[in-house]
Amino acid sequence: MPVSEHYDFGDFSVDVAERRLSKGSQALRLEPKSYDVLLALVRRAGQLVTKRRLLELVWPESFVEEGIVAVHVSSLRKTLGDRARVPHRFIETVPGSGYRFVAAVGRHGTPPAGRRQAEVYELVQCGRSLLATGAMSDVSSAIAAFREATAQDPTYGAAHAGLARAHCAEAQLRLRSTAEAYGDAKTAALRALAMDDCSADAQLALGTVLFLSEWNWVGAEKSLSRAIELDPSHTDAYLLYGQLLEARGQLERGLEMKWRALEHDSRSAVVQLQIALSYFHHRRYDDAIDWANKTLAIDPAHLGAREQLAGAYLMKGDFDRHMAESLRHAESFGVPPEALEPLKRAYAQGGRPGVVRLAIEQASEARGAADMMLAVHYGEAGDLDAAFQHLSRAIDTHDPCLVHLAVAPMWDTLRGDPRFDECLTRMGLKEQQ
């Protein structure tokens, strides 16, 4: 027997087994396909569901035009009494991409057995949502979701592609050694491509590895361009392509790509933060602060946004606000209050130079991937020999945080030294300028 599955939103309820939409005690009539569209959106409440994905879910065996989706969404809005003007109460249109169910949904029961592919798709969507938070604690959960999806359906390329990007996040957040994490990432990306080389997700996964791990700027651009060609509404592909262009010194084109991502998903905290980073690289720090705050308005717990605020205030020379945001970031990260006392004392007694000296001491005592941060701190302290020594080591290990070496403001203290151009040449970035 099928397991009970019910959803509640507003005054409405959906009984999946009975294929019934009700308002209170009154059953409402829906065309079968309109009901299927509603169920597809409600099951993914809060997530963007592209028109292409709705066609796959509702018309899996038929070839129909995308326009049919809009017809059924319009019918649903009429049945639900959704307001004609923006913002909608239930179904939001994401221009050029698809739809999102925006009302709060209560779920009771689980999907019926036998819908393995739907469950696999849900696992992949869960993994993607976890990665989008930017939180360290969510990366392992995302990996678990993608691995479960590949276990349930080893042929589902999107699951392998998601796993590849999750392993890249492990490397960026220093949760594993870069060599191990990127090795697993490339294996997963190549598996995804072997299953379907016309998959935008697979091309994005490979482009991520080529960009962040191998510094293969040309190869990464080919993969990301191909991803967008295959899916012109792929928000993540636009975002990563924008980052790649910026890394290669093409700041205006990079920002343009991120604006395109915003057009496809205006409610994404990740998109807002990436635009903040673009303005940071442009040295437009007030704009970077504005967009970081927009990120926090969407996701108040987003650690990357708090870190971006701190960085922008530092570059502006507003050390008090930089320190305040740095402390908030550390507290959000779970650093205990007593561990922050040395930092507070260093600032109170020595200002920003005192904080830099403390950072160098702490990083020098640490083990692991400290070379990149030591290079930044020594550069700020004016010890360029030490800065370039650590920067060289970071390049040797292909530290993923170096991909924006050519444009990021924190490296401005080193740019006038001939050794900086040598570093760019080693990374293959000098010829990109």
N, C-alpha and C positions, 0 to 999 in steps of 0.2 A: 504494500500500500504506500502511496506517496506521503512524504512527511509534510505536516501542515506548514504553510508559508503565508504569512499575512503582513501587510504594511499599513501604517496609519500616517496620514498627513492632513493637517487642518481638520476639516469636518469629514474627511473622506477616509475610506478604507478599501484595501484590495485583498480579496481572497483568491490566491493563485490557483488552488485546486479547483475552485468553482468558476474560475475566470470571471470574477464578478467585481465591479467597482460600485461602491455604495456611498451614499451620503446619509449618515445616520442610519435609519432603518430602511431607507429607500434605495433600491437597486437602480443604477443608472445604465442606460443603454449605450453601448459603444460598438462601433464596427470592429470586427475581429482584429484587423491589422492596427487600428487605433489603440486597442487594448494592448497589443503586443509592443507597440512603441512606448506606451505608458509604462509597462512593466520593465522594459529595458532601461528606461530613464530612472525609475524609482529604485531599481536594484543598484544603480550606480549614483545615487543621490550625492550631489556635491561635486561630481566629476564631469569633465567635459566628455561627451559622447559624440564622436564625429558622425557626419551623415553617412560616411562609408561604413562605419561600424554598425550603425543602425540598419543599413541595408543588409549587412552580413547576418545580423541577429534576427531580423524580422522577415527578410525575403532570401533565405539562404540558398534556395534552389532556383531562384528566378532572376532574370535580368530586368531591372526596372530603373527608371531615371531617378536621380536624386530629388527632383521636384516633388515626388510622391510623399517624401518624408514631411515636407512643409505642409502639405495638404492635411496629413493626419495630425500633425502638431496643432494646426489651426483648429481642427475639430476637437482635439483634446482641450484646448484653452476655452473653447466655447462651453464644453460640458462641465469643466471645472469652475467656470465663472471667473477665469483668470482675467485680470485687468488688461485692457487693450494697450495701455501705455506702458512705457518702461518706468520703473522696474516691474517685472512680472512677479506674481506671487508664487508661481509654481515652476513654470518652464521658461528658462532664460535662453535667448538666442545668442550664440557666440558667432558674430558675423564672419562669413566665409569659412566656417569650420563645422559647427554642429549645434548641440543643445546641452543644457545643464539643468537638472532638476534642483531647484534652489531651496525648496521648503524643507523644514526638518522632518525626517522620516523615522517612525518607530517600526522596528522589525521584530517579528515574532515567528519562531520556527526556522527551518532551513530549506533550501531548495530541494526539489524532488530528486531521488536517486536516478542515475542514468543520464544526468546532464553533465558528464565529465568535462566536456569542452567549455561549458559555461563556467564551471568551477575553476578550471585552469585559467580562463580569461580573468576571472575575479582575482585569482592569486597574483597574476601579472599586474593588474591594476593596483592591487594593494601594495605590491613592491614598488611600483612607480610613485605612488603617493608617499610612501615612507622615504624614498630617496629625495623627494621634493622638499622635505622639511629641512634638509641640510644639517640635521642633528646626528652626532656620532652614535647615539644610542639606537637610532632607527636604522642604521646601515646593516647591522647584523640581522635585524628583523626582515629587512628587505631581501637580503641574501637568502634567508630561510624561505621566504615566500616564493622567490624565483626558483630555488632548488626543488621545492615541493611541486611547483608547476612543471618543471622538467621531468620530475619523477613520475607524475601522473600522465604526462604526454611528452615523451622524449623528442617527438617530431615538431613540436610547436616552437618555431624559430623565435618568436617574440619573447619567450621565456628565457632562452639562451642569450638573446640580445640584452634583456634587462639585467641578467646576471653579469654580463660583461661590464655594463656601466656601474653596477653595484661594486664590483671588484675595483674599478677605477676610483670610486668614492673611497674605498678602503685605503688606497694608496694616498690620495689627496689629504685625507684626514689622519694619516700616519697610524692607522689601526693595524697594519701589517707592513712588512718590508715592501718597498716598491717593486723589487724584482719578483717576489712571489705573487703579489696582488695583480700586477700587470701581466704576468705570465698566465695566470688563470683567466684574466680578462680577455686576453687575445685568443686563448683556446675557445672560450665561450662565443666570442664574436665570430670566429671562423666557422664554428658549428652552425651558428645562425645563418651565415651566408651560404654555407653548403646546402642548407635546407631550402633557402629561397634568396637568391641574389637580387631579386627584385623587391625585397622587403626594405622599406624605409628604416625600420627599426634596426635591421641588421647592418645596413650601411652606416647608420648613426653610431652603432656600437663600435664598428671597425674604425670609423673616423675619430671616435673618442680615444681609442687606444693609440692610434697613429699620432694624434695631436699631443696628448698628455704624456705618453710613455716614450714613444720613439722619436718625437720631435721631427716627424716626417711631414713637414708643412704642406708640401705639394700633394702627397698621397692623402692626407687628411682632408684637404680641400676638395679633392675629387670625390671622396666618399660622402662628404657632407653635402656637396652640390647634388650628387646623385640622390641622396635621401630626400632633399627638397623637391627634386624633379619627380620622384615617385610619389611623394605626399606633400603638396604645396601648403598644407595646413599643419605641418608637423612643428609644433612650438619648440620642442627641445632641439630639433635640428637647426632652426633659425638661431637659437640662443648660442649653441656651440659654434656654429659658423661665425657668428658675431665675435665670439671670443678669439677664434682663430685669426680672423682678419685683424683684430686689434693687436694680437701677438706679433703679427707681421708688419705692424706699423700703420695699418690702414684704419685709423680710428673712426673716420666718418662713415666708411662702409660698414664697419663693425656695429656702430650704433644704429645704422639703418636696418641691419638685420634684426636687431633686438626690438626695434619699433614694429617690425613685421610680426615678431613673436607676440608683442603686446596686442596687436590687432586681432590675433587669433585667440588670445586668452588674457583678457584685461584684469582678471581677478587673481592671477597667479603671483604669489609672493616671490617665487623664483625669478620671474620676468622683471618685476619691479627692482629686485636687488641687482640683477645683471645690468639694468639701465643705470643704477647708482654707480656700479663699478665702471661703466663706460665714462660717466662724467668725472669720476675719480682719475681715470687715465687722461682725460682731457684737461686736468687741473682745474676743473670747474667744481670746486669743493662745496659751494653752497647748493648747487644742483644735486650733487652726490648726497648731501645730507637730507635734502628734500625727498629724494627717492628712497633713501634708506628708511626714512620715517613713514613713507607710504607702505613700504614692506612691513614695518611693524604694525601699521594700522590693520593690515590683513592678517598677519600672524605675529602677535605680540611676543611670542616666545622664540622668534627666529634668531638664532645665535649669529648667523652671518650678517644680519642687518645691524646688530649691535656692534659687531666688530668693524663693520664698514663706517659706522658713525664715529667710532674712536679713531680710525685711520684718517678720516676727513678732517676732524678737529685737529689732529696732530699736524697734518700738512698745512693747515691754516695758522698754526702757531698758537692755537687756543688750548694751552696745556691743561687748564683746569677742567674744561669740558672733556678733553681727551681722557684725563684720569677718571672722571666720573663715569664715562661710558665704559672704560676698561674694567672698572670695578663691577659695574652692572653685568658686563659680559662674563666676567669670572664667576660672579655669584650665580648667574643663570646656568653656567657650565657645571655648577655643583662644587666649586672650590669653597672649602670651609672658611668662615670669617677669620679665624686665627692665622690661616695661611696667607691672608692678604695684609696682615699687619706690617711685615717688612716692606712691602710695596708702599703702603701709606706713609711709613716713616721715611723711606727714601725720598719720596716726593716732598714731604713737609720739610725735610732738612736740606735737600739738595736740588729741589726742582726737577725739571726734566733731565738734566745731566746726571743727577743722582739715580733716577729711575734707569737710565741707560747703563750706568755702572752696575747696578744690581742685576739687570737683565743679562749682562755679559757674565757676571759671576755665576748666576743660576744656570745659564745655558752651558757654560764651560763645565759645570759639574754634572750636567745631564748626560745621558747616554742615548745614542740613536740619532735621529735626523735633526740635529741642532745647527748644522753648518749654515743653512740658508739664513736663519735668524741671527746667528752670530755675524754673518757678513753685513747684514743690515745695521746691526747695533754698532759694530766697529766702524762702519762708514759714517754713522751719525756722530760717533765719538771722535772722528778725525784720524783714526789709525787705519790708513788705507792699505798698508802692507798686510795687516791681519785680516782686513775685510776681503781682500782679493785671495788670500790663502784659503779662507773658508768658502768663498764663492766658487773657487776652482774645485774644491772638494764636492760642493753641492752639484756642480755640473757633472762631475765624474759619476755621481749616483743617479743622474737624471731626476733630480728633485722636481716633482710636478709643479711646485709653486714658482718655478723659474720661467714658466712659459711666457710670462709678460715682462721679462727682463728688459726688453727693448723699449717699453713704454711706461712701466709702472713708476709712480713718483718716488717710492721709497728708495729707488736706486739712483736718484739724482745726485747724491753725494759722491758717486763714483764715476759719473759720466765724463768728466773732464780728463780722466786719466786714460792714457793709451791702452792700458790693460783691459779697460772695459770693452773696447772694440774687439780685442782679442777674444774675450769671453763670448761676445755675440757671434763672432766667426766660428768658434767651436760649436755653438748651438745651431749653426746654419741660419742665423737671423741677420747677420750683417748684410748679406746680399738682398734681404727683403726690404731694407730701409730705402 
